[in-house]
């Protein structure tokens, strides 16, 4: 286990690593709303979160910053909505060993908020159908929609 980087060190570390942490595999023009997954960089197929954003780089940095990685483990760090805590606990766990950060993989781009929400829902359902352990808030609700096997 490594000692946490301070806030300044972490900012520099994120900026240096960002090109390796953000991958666009969509083959699309990179316009509109990006659908993305977050995964451990050691296994991109093991998706932990599905999301959408118009600004992927900014959104990835937000996810990392909200985990407040610069705070030590024994210090209370969580101040936001408890429903999002599993995602940020996972990011902190990744970082705890070897300073790993989640990898964002853009899977597609769509036009419009409604289309993005529907596409995000379908992507969540697809990963739940593959028995992925998603950390999305919607996972329990959407899991009920999956056919029983």
N, C-alpha and C positions, 0 to 999 in steps of 0.2 A: 504494500500500500504506500502510495506517495503522499507527501504533504501537499495540501492544496496550494495552487498558485494564487497570488494575490490578484485583486481585480485588474490592475494594470498589466501584469504578466499574462493573465488569462485573455485579455483583449488582444494583446500582441499574438499570442498563440493561436487564437481563433482566426485572426486576419491571415496569418501564415498558412494555416491548414485549410481555409475555406475553399480554395480551388479543388482540393482533393475530397472535400466533404459534400460537394454539390454536383450531382451528375444529371445530365438531361439525356435520357434514353428514349425520348418520345419520337424523335425524328420529325417533329413538327417545327413550325416557324418560331416558336417561343413567344407567342402573342396571346393575350387573353388571360385566362385563369389556369394556372398550373395545378394538376393533380399530382400529389407526391406521396412517397412513403418515407418513413424514418426506420433505419435498421442499424444494427451493430455493424461496424465496418468490417468485421471478420466474417460476416455471413449476411450478405445483402438480401438473400432469399427469406430470411427470418424477419419478416416485417413486424414492427411493434406499434406503428402508428400510421394512419392515413389522414391526409389533409389536403387543403386547397389554398391557393394564394395567388395574388397578382404579382407579388414581389418575392420570389423564392429565396434569394440571398438574405434579404431582410428578415424573412420569416424563420429561416434556419437560425440566424443569430438570436432572434427573440426566444426561440425554444431553449437555446443554450443559456442565454442570460437569465431566463426565468428560473432555471435550476439553481442559481446562485452558487456556482461551483467554487467560488473563492471562500465561502464560509466553511469552517471545519465541521466534521460530522457531528461532534458533540454539542454544537451550537444550534439552537432552534433557527431554522431558515425558512420555514414555510409560512407565508403571509397571505397567500391568494386563496382562491376557491379550492376547497378540499377535493372536489371531484377531479381536478387536474393533477393532483399530487402523484398518482402512480406514474404518469409520464415523466415528471421531473425527478422522481425517485430513481427511475430507470436511467435517466441521463446522468444523474449523480453517480450511480453504480458503475456505469461505463467509464466515467472519468476517474473514478477512484483507483482503478488499476491502469497503469500505463498512460494516463491522461487521454484515453480514447474519447471521441465525440461521435454523436450519431451521424450517419451518412444520409443525406436527402437524395432520393432518386425520383426525378420527375418522370412520370409515366405517360402523361399526355397533357395537351393544352385544349381548353374548350372556350367558347365564347359565351359570356353572360353568366350572371350569378345563379339563375335557376338551373341552367345546364350543368354548371359546376357542382351544385349541391346534389343533383341527381347522379352525376358521374361519381362523385365522392361516395355517395351511399352505395352505389353498385360495387365500387372498389373495396369498400369495407366488407360488404357481403361476400365478395369473392375471396378475400383473405380469411374471413371467418369460416367460410366453407372449406378452406384448406387447413383448418384447425390452427390458424395463427393466433398467438396470444396477444391480441391487440390491446392497447391501452387507451383507445378512444372512449370518450364518455358514452357514446351511442352504442357501444358493443353489445350490452345486454339487450337493449330494445331490438336491435337489428338481428341478433342471434335467434330471437324467437321467430323470425321470418324464414329461417332456413328450413328446408325440408328435413324431416327426420330420416336418419339412415340406419 
